[in-house]
Amino acid sequence: MISQNPAARPPIRLTLLTGFLGAGKTSLLNRLIGDPALENAAVVVNEFGEAAIDPLLIEAVSSDGVISLSNGCLCCTVRGELVDTLSDLATGREDTGRSPPKRVVVETTGLADPGPILAAIMSHPILSETYSLDGVVTVVDAANGRRTLAAHLDSRRQVAVADRIVVTKSDLVSADVVAGLGEALRRINPRAPIVDAATIDGAEGILVGCGLADALSRGDGVGGWLGEVQRAAGATSAASFGRATDATDASDHAHDGAHGSEVDNHHHHHGHQHHDHEHRHDGIRSFSLETDRPIPFDAIASFLEILTQTAGQTILRMKGIVLLAENPQRPLVLHGVQGFLHPPVQLASWPGDTEPKTRIVLIGQGLEERYARDLFSAFTGGVAPDTADRAAIEANPLAIPGMRFGG
Ligand SMILES: Nc1nc2c(ncn2[C@@H]2O[C@H](COP(=O)(O)OP(=O)(O)OP(=O)(O)O)[C@@H](O)[C@H]2O)c(=O)[nH]1
């Protein structure tokens, strides 16, 4: 089905639109589909149990712009079909002379876990080259959001991996409820900007513009992409979501030390326990690994390989930028999900006033922070006394406490 070399074209930007059942994903797409930012975009929808309904709801797009996948959950049964559809889109439609779209928005079923979908795309040899992830946009309903988050792990995972969180139905509830939801969302994901769909007109700032290039063109820098600063699209409506306590804390800590500072996201262990006690055993948290010491390419490659081999299943998302020893002027951009890494991209230079240092943000569920930090230190030369170094780990992977294979 792949009839020409798709890698010759600029990558197609991919947005994964997720959110719990009834959160308002289709309504949002309907509202935004005619927006210039979505010009020449294809929409792929998948509806659990009701395959035929969602495509009909997407009114404004011509019928061949919306591709409906068969009945079944995108993250389980129809992953192969999604991969085929994305491959077909990337090569264009020779029968109709249709050229590949500039963007693809994949609307997942409300029950989908975005991780396996992203993993299927990133681990695919052709799709990983032809598509670049703009971002994961997670829709949360202001009226039911807190209840849904408390009751459904899937919904918390959708929020945890989001690059942007879009709150819908704020027209149905008081400002206090919206602010309370904002706090609950920040405890799960302190990094992603939260926007109120009602306050933003166009698709930019809601559906598109989550990628590194977008953060750079907005002047938010690498920190904006990594979620270290809460600005950009979130700024216009941040006030509705209360003080960004957690995000600010994370950002402050992120600048604490050059060698692996603590971005500790223990928020669910204190405060508001009457709402969040259910979350405590999720083990969903994020932290960042940092060093300003340049890292040889093979050291970062080995670190990533061992981390993904041993703890890949606990990594929901990974984003990062690396200061390479061989080529310190040109940072390496990392993007991963579960055990899979998108082929690393090297930027032409460090953007703007970004300080050249390595920062890797890990969002995990059950991912042992201590283990990730020790491994990172071992491979980047920051080993503490009495801790295994890189040579020891490569000779004997069990040298690090907590190391296990096949996990
Ligand atoms: N008042 C109000 N209603 C909304 C808003 N957004 C969506 N709705 C309503 O919420 C219901 C569910 O919206 P959908 O867009 O179908 O939600 P969905 O996330 O696509 O749902 P699934 O495909 O079932 O997962 C519909 O009745 C919408 O009209 C909003 O911002 N305000």
The ligand as an SDF file (V2000), in Angstrom:
LIG
                    3D

 32 34  0  0  0  0  0  0  0  0999 V2000
  -23.5690   22.5430   27.7790 N   0  0  0  0  0  0  0  0  0  0  0  0
  -22.5740   21.9780   27.0790 C   0  0  0  0  0  0  0  0  0  0  0  0
  -22.7730   20.7640   26.5280 N   0  0  0  0  0  0  0  0  0  0  0  0
  -21.7580   20.2160   25.8270 C   0  0  0  0  0  0  0  0  0  0  0  0
  -20.5130   20.8770   25.6490 C   0  0  0  0  0  0  0  0  0  0  0  0
  -19.6920   20.0690   24.9400 N   0  0  0  0  0  0  0  0  0  0  0  0
  -20.3990   18.9520   24.6600 C   0  0  0  0  0  0  0  0  0  0  0  0
  -21.6380   19.0240   25.1940 N   0  0  0  0  0  0  0  0  0  0  0  0
  -22.6910   17.9920   25.1540 C   0  0  0  0  0  0  0  0  0  0  0  0
  -22.1910   16.8280   25.7800 O   0  0  0  0  0  0  0  0  0  0  0  0
  -22.6910   15.6610   25.1250 C   0  0  0  0  0  0  0  0  0  0  0  0
  -21.5290   14.7440   24.7350 C   0  0  0  0  0  0  0  0  0  0  0  0
  -20.7470   15.4290   23.7740 O   0  0  0  0  0  0  0  0  0  0  0  0
  -19.9010   14.6730   22.6530 P   0  0  0  0  0  0  0  0  0  0  0  0
  -19.2140   15.7170   21.8600 O   0  0  0  0  0  0  0  0  0  0  0  0
  -20.7290   13.6830   21.9240 O   0  0  0  0  0  0  0  0  0  0  0  0
  -18.8750   13.9040   23.5750 O   0  0  0  0  0  0  0  0  0  0  0  0
  -17.7460   12.8490   23.1340 P   0  0  0  0  0  0  0  0  0  0  0  0
  -16.5820   13.0600   24.0360 O   0  0  0  0  0  0  0  0  0  0  0  0
  -17.4850   12.9160   21.6810 O   0  0  0  0  0  0  0  0  0  0  0  0
  -18.4790   11.5320   23.5220 O   0  0  0  0  0  0  0  0  0  0  0  0
  -18.0510   10.0030   23.1490 P   0  0  0  0  0  0  0  0  0  0  0  0
  -17.7930   10.0050   21.6780 O   0  0  0  0  0  0  0  0  0  0  0  0
  -19.2500    9.2280   23.5660 O   0  0  0  0  0  0  0  0  0  0  0  0
  -16.8670    9.6510   23.9660 O   0  0  0  0  0  0  0  0  0  0  0  0
  -23.5040   16.1450   23.9390 C   0  0  0  0  0  0  0  0  0  0  0  0
  -24.8610   16.1330   24.3170 O   0  0  0  0  0  0  0  0  0  0  0  0
  -23.0240   17.5770   23.7270 C   0  0  0  0  0  0  0  0  0  0  0  0
  -24.0110   18.3990   23.1860 O   0  0  0  0  0  0  0  0  0  0  0  0
  -20.3350   22.1780   26.2650 C   0  0  0  0  0  0  0  0  0  0  0  0
  -19.2700   22.8150   26.2040 O   0  0  0  0  0  0  0  0  0  0  0  0
  -21.4080   22.6740   26.9630 N   0  0  0  0  0  0  0  0  0  0  0  0
  1  2  1  0
  2  3  2  0
  2 32  1  0
  3  4  1  0
  4  5  2  0
  4  8  1  0
  5  6  1  0
  5 30  1  0
  6  7  2  0
  7  8  1  0
  8  9  1  0
  9 10  1  0
  9 28  1  0
 10 11  1  0
 11 12  1  0
 11 26  1  0
 12 13  1  0
 13 14  1  0
 14 15  2  0
 14 16  1  0
 14 17  1  0
 17 18  1  0
 18 19  2  0
 18 20  1  0
 18 21  1  0
 21 22  1  0
 22 23  2  0
 22 24  1  0
 22 25  1  0
 26 27  1  0
 26 28  1  0
 28 29  1  0
 30 31  2  0
 30 32  1  0
M  END
$$$$
